Amino acid sequence: MRLTITYEMLVATYELLRTTPPFKGWKLPPSDEVSFHVIRTKECYGDHCYAKRHTIRVSYARHKTLRLLIETMAHEMVHMREIQLGVRQDVAHGKEFRKLAKIVCSRHGFDEGAF
């Protein structure tokens, strides 16, 4: 059975993760300052962009479990932290991302290789 992802689930997942280390220490913006969208693409699990505000999009087509949704949200939140640190958006999964991802995966028991 497929997990039916909703906007409300994205907001709740984001807020849950914001209360946990290391996200809590990063002081990411509250969910009402972030745009969330459920998308249907099979091309990616999700993405993050920043123009005037952070936007996180998560693919309905790629998520079958709550665990995977949580991991994807955590991944996109690492990209948010990169923006806070001044990392250029066109540097995807570079040195800083890998450093932050290692911390997140260690704290939350995620598979670093799949993250």
N, C-alpha and C positions, 0 to 999 in steps of 0.2 A: 504494500500500500504506500502511496506517495504522500509525503507531507505537504499539506496545502498551506503555502506561505502567504501571509497577509501583511499588510502595512503594520498593523498592530503588533504582530510577532517581531518584525524588524525593530521597531521601537523598543519593545520589551527586552529583546536580546541585547541590544545596544546598552540599554540602561542597566541590565544585569551585569554585563561585563565592566561597565564604568565603575561599579562598586567593588571590583576585585583588583588585586595587584596584578600586573604593574599599572594597569589603566587608571586606577584611582589616583596614583601619584602623577600621572601625566596631565591631569586637569583638562581632559577633552571637553568640548562644549556639551551642554545638555541636549537631549534629543529634540527639543523644540527649536534648536538652532541648526539642525541638520535636516537635509531633505532625504527621505527614504523612498525607494521605488522597487516594486516587484517587477521583474522583467521576464520574458519568456525565452530568451536566447539559449541555445545549447553551446554557444561559442566559449562562454566563460562562466565561472561560478558566481562572480560578482565583480564590481569595480568601485573605485572611489575617484572622485575628481573634486577640485576646489576652484571655484571662480570667486563669487562673492560670499558663498557659503559652502560648507562641505556637503557633498551628495554621495550617498551610498546606494548602489543598486545591487540586488541579489536576484539570481535567476531561479525562477520556479522550476524550470525544466531540469536543472542539475542537482536539485536537493530532494533526497528521499527520507532523510533522517534529521531529527533535531540536533544531534551532535554535529553533523556536517554544517548546518545553518550556523551554529555557534562558532565553529572554527572559521567559517567564511567571514562572519562579522568581525571576529578577532583579527583576521588577516587585513580586512579593510580599515580597521581601527589603527593598525600599525602604519598604514599609509597616511592616516590622519596625523599621527605623531610625527611622521617624516615632514609633513608640511609645517608643523609647529617648529621643527628644528631647522627649517630652511632648506631641506633637500628638494632639489628640482623635481617637478612632477614627471619629467621625461626620463628620469633615472629609475626604471622599474626593477625592484628586487636587487638593488645594489648592496654595497657593503653595510650601510646603515640599516637597511631593511633586514638583512640577515642577522645583524647584531640584535635588533629589537625582537625579531621573530624568535630567536633562540631563547630570550628571556620569557616571552609569552608562552612558548611551547613548554618550557621547563615548569613554569608555574601552573599551567592548566592541563598538562599531560597530553598535549597534542603531538602528533608525529611531525617532527621538524622537516623531514624530507617531503612530506605531502603538503605542508603549510605554505 
